[in-house]
Amino acid sequence: MAATGITDAKLIKMVRDSGHAFGLAILATSKREKLSFALALALVEQESNFQNIFGCDEGAPFCHQQVAVHPPAPAPAAGLPGAAVTIR
């Protein structure tokens, strides 16, 4: 990126100035996974709209819950998947 004059700080500022959070984490993850930053941003926008929430597929027991430090309560019925926080 040095050849284009775009620095990591400029990329993170661009995300922040657009009103979105998690720019630093998205940039670090995109580098670690060898994914373009633009694609990483598009995936985050599509999947969560830049909100740190659990997703919600049709019929899922936990929908659009804020991510918490502590795991949520167990699933309401036996056999249903629970949700957990993933930290890398």
Helices and strands as residue ranges (DSSP letters): G 2-4, H 8-17, H 23-32, H 37-48
